[in-house]
Amino acid sequence: MGKDDILSKAAILQRDQTTYAIIAPLPNGVMDVPTARRIADTAQRFGVTRLKVTGAQRLALLGVREEDIDGAYESLGVKPQQGGELCRQYIKVCPGNSFCSRGQQDTLGFAHKVWERFYPVPKITAKVKIGVAGCYNSCVEPAIKDIGLIGLPKGWVIMVGGAGGKDPMLGEIIARNLDDERALEVMEKILKYYRGVSSRPQTRNQRLGVILAREGKGPLLRACGLE
């Protein structure tokens, strides 16, 4: 019997059908030097020769042997991150005004607030991807996320309903000029709405943009108090 992904350990079987990729989480896509050193030491200890920055701003250790998975996680000092699981998706963040000269809002600080407040996202039967950009350059592509935010001098712009994939969709702007707390409140209401509609048989497993295209954005705006 062939091997397969080990989902309980977030270990993804590689093309060689022998080794696995595991993930070292990098909150907001940032690491300090001790974290980088710990990852490098773990890779060297377990014979990992390649590291890959993922689209979710995490770091994949490629080529981990099955018998080494638990030890590698212990060496990294983290638990398995089941990032492919529905409702446990990522926040993709640009450097914002912490580092970038174009950044107009503190994207890293805001993303940390999002993570603390919402993750893991309560049960939703479809993916929830969030992008937080610090200016209209939109380097983290908030327009193709389920919830996208763009930081401008007067506050946050919120977009909803974007997606990539074989049928890409652009998100629609539903709010502008929000401070951090108000933006978090609106996000909470979006997630509550999404959780509710995703539990219905006719919209189960559908991305937010598909639901909005089918039913219009009026119900969402009313749920968020934005109509």
SVG drawing of the C-alpha trace seen along z (x, -y; Angstrom):
<svg xmlns="http://www.w3.org/2000/svg" viewBox="-30 -60 53 62">
<polyline fill="none" stroke="black" stroke-width="0.4" points="0.0,0.0 1.4,-3.4 2.1,-6.2 -0.1,-9.3 -0.1,-12.7 -0.1,-12.4 -2.8,-15.0 -2.7,-14.7 0.9,-15.9 0.4,-18.3 3.1,-16.3 2.7,-16.4 4.1,-13.5 6.6,-14.6 7.1,-13.5 9.7,-10.9 6.8,-9.0 9.2,-8.6 9.8,-11.9 7.5,-14.6 7.3,-18.4 6.5,-20.0 5.8,-23.6 7.6,-26.0 5.1,-28.8 6.3,-32.4 3.8,-34.8 3.1,-37.6 5.9,-36.2 8.6,-37.5 11.2,-35.7 14.0,-36.9 17.5,-35.6 17.1,-32.9 14.1,-31.5 16.1,-31.4 18.9,-29.7 16.6,-27.1 15.1,-26.3 18.5,-26.0 19.8,-23.7 16.7,-21.5 17.1,-21.2 20.8,-20.2 20.0,-17.8 17.4,-15.9 19.1,-16.0 16.8,-18.6 18.6,-20.2 15.9,-22.5 13.6,-25.1 10.7,-26.7 8.9,-29.9 5.2,-29.0 2.4,-31.2 1.1,-31.4 4.3,-33.1 5.4,-30.0 8.6,-28.0 8.4,-24.4 11.2,-21.9 11.3,-19.6 12.5,-16.0 11.8,-15.0 11.8,-11.2 8.6,-9.8 10.4,-8.6 11.9,-12.1 8.6,-14.2 7.9,-14.3 11.5,-15.0 11.7,-17.8 8.6,-19.5 10.1,-19.2 13.3,-20.7 11.4,-23.6 9.5,-24.1 6.1,-24.1 3.1,-21.9 1.8,-20.8 0.1,-23.6 -2.8,-22.1 -2.9,-25.0 -4.6,-23.0 -7.6,-22.3 -10.8,-24.2 -11.4,-27.2 -7.8,-27.1 -6.2,-29.2 -3.6,-31.9 -3.2,-35.7 -0.9,-37.0 0.7,-40.3 3.0,-42.8 5.6,-44.7 3.4,-47.8 4.8,-50.9 7.0,-48.8 9.5,-48.4 8.2,-49.7 8.5,-53.3 5.1,-53.0 3.3,-51.4 0.5,-53.6 -0.8,-51.3 0.7,-48.9 -0.1,-45.7 2.0,-43.4 0.4,-44.7 -3.1,-44.5 -2.5,-41.0 -1.4,-40.0 -4.7,-41.3 -6.6,-39.3 -4.7,-36.1 -5.3,-36.6 -9.0,-37.4 -10.1,-34.9 -7.8,-32.0 -8.5,-29.2 -11.6,-30.5 -14.8,-28.8 -16.2,-26.1 -16.7,-27.3 -17.0,-24.7 -14.9,-26.6 -11.6,-28.2 -11.0,-31.6 -8.0,-33.5 -7.2,-36.9 -4.8,-39.5 -3.6,-42.6 -1.8,-45.2 -0.3,-48.5 -1.0,-50.5 -2.8,-50.3 0.2,-48.5 -1.5,-45.4 1.6,-43.2 -0.2,-40.5 -3.1,-40.5 -6.0,-41.4 -8.4,-41.7 -8.3,-37.9 -8.8,-36.9 -12.1,-36.1 -11.4,-39.1 -8.9,-41.7 -7.7,-44.8 -5.8,-47.8 -4.2,-50.4 -4.6,-54.0 -3.8,-57.2 -7.4,-57.5 -7.7,-53.8 -8.6,-50.4 -10.4,-49.5 -12.2,-46.2 -12.9,-44.0 -14.8,-40.7 -15.3,-37.8 -12.0,-37.5 -10.5,-34.2 -7.8,-32.7 -8.0,-29.3 -9.4,-28.2 -12.3,-30.7 -10.7,-33.8 -12.8,-36.5 -12.1,-40.0 -13.3,-41.2 -15.7,-44.1 -15.1,-47.0 -17.7,-47.2 -16.1,-49.7 -13.5,-52.4 -11.6,-54.5 -12.0,-52.1 -9.7,-52.2 -8.3,-48.9 -11.1,-48.2 -13.9,-48.9 -12.2,-46.9 -11.9,-43.9 -15.6,-44.3 -16.6,-44.2 -14.4,-41.2 -16.0,-39.4 -19.4,-40.0 -18.2,-38.8 -16.9,-35.6 -20.2,-35.1 -22.2,-35.6 -19.9,-33.3 -20.2,-30.6 -24.0,-30.8 -24.4,-30.6 -21.7,-27.9 -23.8,-25.6 -26.8,-25.7 -27.1,-22.8 -27.4,-25.0 -24.2,-27.0 -22.2,-24.5 -18.4,-24.3 -18.7,-27.4 -16.3,-30.3 -17.6,-33.6 -17.3,-35.2 -19.4,-32.5 -22.1,-33.0 -22.1,-36.7 -22.3,-36.3 -25.3,-34.0 -27.2,-35.9 -25.9,-39.5 -24.0,-41.4 -27.1,-42.9 -27.5,-40.2 -23.8,-40.5 -23.9,-44.3 -27.0,-44.1 -25.2,-41.6 -22.2,-43.9 -24.4,-47.0 -23.0,-48.6 -26.1,-49.0"/>
</svg>
